[in-house]
Amino acid sequence: MTQPSQAGQASFVDLSARAKFRITGTDLFRFLNGQITNDLRKASETIAIEACVLNAKGKTNAHIFVSALGESFLVDAEPELRETLRNRLERYVIADDVQIEDVTDQFLLFHILSEESPTPEHGRVISVRRFAEPGWDVWSDAPLHDALWQQLSSAFGFLDSAAAEVMRIEQGIPRWGRELTEDIIPIEANLEQRTVDYEKGCYIGQEVISRIKMSGQTNKRLCGLISLDDVPLQPGMKLAAPSAAGREVGWVTTATRSERIGKEIALGYVKRGFNSPGAKLDAFSAENSAKPISVEVVPLPFL
């Protein structure tokens, strides 16, 4: 079994609060495949895929996971996308025979970080990498939440939301509302390998994604940041380049203390030309720009 960075044993997290949708209809496959960046043919009842939903300019409307359930597909996303994602998908249904049902409250969802497939008494087990390690989703009926939680906790360590967030940051995985917003293109968030299939058919925003692939460049990139003086960083801090007379070149999205690494770390976007590993930047807040914090750009995930 794996040894997740925040636990001494294989662990599980409770993702039941995530927004969940069941999509059905005779035009289901063609419709949904035309909305997401990954190839829907890779999703099955035992394997989930990671994908993004974009607007026509290639910017992110949602970051999702998709698996099959009989003649339908299940989609889950961060809780705050419950209303906006459904509206975004329904906007493109038009004359298609497609129904989008909100099943958030009908299903529970646990994710287990383990190389070996779990065998819960209740629920469907789906292989998916939500973090950087092998993992398994367990979907089951909402009324079974407490019983399944007890069963899993007897076999796996429980990662609460705070510990899971530290692990996410250490692994450099973007999250909606932090690193992912409607201003971000998936490639900028290092989601290209995880969510984009360049061989599939057309989808909303594809032209922009293909153009970036051809150019090989993005205006900015999600990077790891380490506080050189071990001073805590804060989300929203601006990043400036001492080598460019204090020019603003990015911002901090999420920050934490990593006990595993023994440092104050953060994720943030840094503009092209200033985001090479080893680059030194100044992080400062609007309230206290006179005392910047020295940071170093490092590759993700944090080692």
Secondary structure, 3 states (H helix, E strand, C coil): CCCCCCCCCCEEEECCCCEEEEEECCCHHHHHHCCECCCHHHCCCCECEEEEEECCCCCEEEEEEEEEECCEEEEEECHHHHHHHHHHHHCCCCCCCCEEEECCCCEEEEEEECCCCCCCCCCEEEECCCCCCCEEEEEEEHHHHHHHHHHHHHHCEECCHHHHHHHHHHCCCCCECCCECCCCCHHHHCCHHHHCCCCCCCCCCHHHHHHHHHHCCCCEEEEEEEECCCCCCCCCCEEEEHHHCCEEEEEEEEEEEECCCCEEEEEEEEECCCCCCCCEEEEECCCCCCCCEEEEEECCCCC
